[in-house]
């Protein structure tokens, strides 16, 4: 992320709070002239007086968000963080081949697994995951250019999602907050991209996603790092009790990819996953494009 993109990130976080530069200055202890310089792209200002730490405190970033924030401030771009291929490299990175090979690997996994990018758009999913979620067909309609068509937040917050039938109200509210918090952390370093701005604007449309805006505004002022539902809350009679575990899958010239595995929290859910795996067999589908020129 270059200095201008980092300035956009700071301005975006400030706008989330509906703060002026004066208000951010008062809450963070950073001089308003320094904030103005940062948002305009003057990186040298960041090296003075623990400004990064003060800004992180002012924005009330969680520990995981701070990690992303500090990396974004380093000035290292997405392309630069990938080791440059040498002249003797036998097999230069090929996105199409990589996606195909990754899909073939997750296809034979017997629990629901999907791969998402830094924007939380689902790129790949094995057949077990597709059947387990059973996303309504109308949610997958529309052209591939549709912003957020395959985004994880759509499944959580779109009223057409069958998640509302699977999770009771109390657990849905907790799951919604957890996922919105994850979305904020995961996308922190791509906030300067026009694609993210359009995606967030789409999700904040209260006619399409009535609950997202309220949830998004609520988590802005939370300071804890609660990303997982408590395992002890699992209902032994519910076949939809699971926790999602994320792993960094790959750092590529086109952005990072993350592997998400759904782990059952009770025997009933484990049995359901096993039955699904036996019924649908091996296989995978690609959803969001990778790479996507709009996201670069």
N, C-alpha and C positions, 0 to 999 in steps of 0.2 A: 504494500500500500504506500503510494507516494505521499508527499506532504499535502498536496491538494485534496487527495482522497481522504486523508486523515482529518483534514479540516471539515470536509463534508460529513464525516462520521460524527465529529464533535457537535456540529450544528444540528445533525439529525437527532442525537441524544437530547440535546437542549430543547429542540422542538417537540419531542415526545412529552416533555414535562410542561410544555407551554410557557417556557421561561424566556425572558429577554436576556441579552448578554449581561445586563446589569444584575439581573436576578441570579444568573449562574455565578457571577463574580462574588455576590454576597454570600451564596451558599457554599462556594468552594474556597474562598479566600484568594482566588487568582485575580490579579488586576485585570480590569476590563480591556485595557489596551493589549494585554497578552492574549486574552480570549479572541479578540478581534484579529490579531495577527495569526493565531493558530487556524481560525476558520478560513482565513484568506490564503493559508498555505505557507506561513513563515515557520519552518521547522525548528530553527535555532532557538526559538522561545521555549521549546519543550525541555531544554536542557537546564533550565534555571529553576532554582528554588523548589525542587520537588513538585513541579507543576503537574506532572502526570498523576502523581499520587493524590494531589489536592483535587484534581478534576474527577478522578475515580471516586473519591469520597463524596464530592459534591453530587455526582450522579447516583450515589448509593449503589454502585455496582457490586454484585456478589463476587465471591472469590473467583469463580469460573469466568465470569464476565470480565473481571480485571485482567485475567490471563490473556484473553483475546484482545482486550484494549491495549495492553502493553505491547503485545506482538504487533498490533496494527501501527503503533507509534514508532516501531523500529525503522520504518522506511523500506523494509524488504518487501518487494512485490511478490505476487503469487508465482510469477514465472521464475524469479530469481531464487526462490527458496527450493526449487527443484534443481538437483545437481545437473550441471551442464554435461551433455553427452560428449564423450571424447571421440577423436577421429577413428579409433579402433572399435567403437561400439558396433557389435554385430547386429543388434536388433533395436533400432531406434524406436521410441515410444509410438505406438499406433493405436489411437483411441478406439477405432472400430474393432480391432483384434482384441484389445484389452477388455472391452465390454462383452464381447462374445465369450472369451475365456472365463471371465468372472461369472457370467450367466450360467455357463456350463458347470462351474464349481458349485454355485448355490442351488442349482437344479436338483442335485441329489441329496441335499440336506433334508432330513425328515421332520424338521420343525419349521414354522413360518419364518422366512428370512427375506429381507428386502435391502436394497442399497439406495442411499439418498445422497444428494449433493449438498454443498454448503448453504443452499437456499431452502433446504428441506423438501426439495422436489424428489419424488421417487423415480429413480432411473430404472431399477430392475426389481423384480419380485419373483420368488419361486412359486410354483403352482400351489404349494401348501399355504403360503401367505395369502394368495389371491382367493382361495376358497375359504380360508379362515375368516378373513375380513368381509368377503361377500359384498363388496361395494356395489350399490345400486347402479345399473347400467346408465341411467340418465346422468349420473355424476361424471361419467367418463365420456360423454358425448361432447362434440365440438372439435374444432381444428386443433392440431398440435401446437399452433402458435398461441393458443389461449394462455394468458398469464395465470399461473397457479393451478392449472388443470389437474396436475398430479401432485399437488403440494400436500404434505402431511396435515397441515392445519385445516384444509378443506374437509378431510375425513372427520376431524374432531368437531368442527363448528358448522358445517353445512347442515341445515335442518333436514335435508333428504338423507343424511347418513343414517345407517342402521345402528350406529353406535348408541344412539339414544334408546334403542330397544334392548340393547345388551347390558348397559350399565345403569344402575339406579341413580336417582338424582344426586344423592350425597357423594357417591363415588365419581359421578360424571363431573361435578364441580371441582373436585380435587384433581381429577385427571386433566381437566381443561386447563387449570392453572399450571399444573406441572408441564404440560406440553407447550403452553404459551411461553413459559419461562425458558424451556429448552430452545424454542424457536428464537427467542431474543438472544440467548447466549450463542447459539450456533451461527446466527446470521450477522453477528456483530461486525466481523471483518469485511462483509460484503455490502454493508449499508450504503457505501458510496456509489454502488452500481445503479444505474437507472432501472434495471430490471427489479431490484429490490424495492425501490421507491414505488414502482407500479404495483408490485405484488402486495406491499403493505397497504396501499390505498385500496386495493381490491378487497383485502380481508377486513378493512375497517368500514366497509359498506354495510351498514346495519340492516338493510333490507335483505341482503344475501346471506350475511353471517351475523345474526342478531346478538350473539353472546360474545363474539371475539373482542369487540371494542371495549366492553366493560371489563373483560378479563385482562386485556392488554394494559389498560390504564391502572388496574389494581396492582399488577405485578411490578409496575415501575417503582413502587415505593416499598417493596419487600426487600429485606436485606439478607435473608437466609438462602442457603443453597439446597433447597429441598427439591431434588429432581426425580425421586423415586417414590412410588406408592409403598407404604409399609407392608411387608410380607405378612405380618401377623393379622392383617385385615382380610385376608383371603377367606372367601365363603366356600366351604367344602362341597356345597351342593350346586355351585355355579360353574358351568363349563366354559366360562369366558374369563377366568381369573389368570392373568399372566402379567409379567413385567418385561419391558423392552430393555435390552442391553445393547449399548452402542459401542462399536470399535472403529477406530480410524483404519480404513481399509487401504487407502492409497493416496499419496500426494503426487498429483500429476501436473503437467504444464497447463492443464485446463481447469485446475481446481481440485479440491479435496473430495474424496468419496468416503462415505461412512456405512459400515455394515450394521444392520439392526436385526437382532435375534429376539424372537418372542419365547420366553421361558415360562412354562406352566407353573402356577403356584399351588395347584392341588391335583389330586389324582384324576378327578373328573376332566379337567382341562387337558391333562397329559393324554388321557385315553382318547379324547376328542381329536387332538392333534395327530395321534397315531392312526386313527381311523381315516382322517382326511388324507394323510400321506399315502396310505395304502390305496385309497380310492382314486386319487388324482394322479399318482405316480410321479415320476421325475419330469422336470421341465421348468421353464421360466418364461417371462415376458419382459420386454423392454417398454417403458412408458415414456418418461421425459427423455429428450435428446441429450446426448453427451458426445462431444462438447456442444454447447448451445451458444452461438455467436452473440446472442443478446446478453449473456451473462459475463462476457469477457471484458 
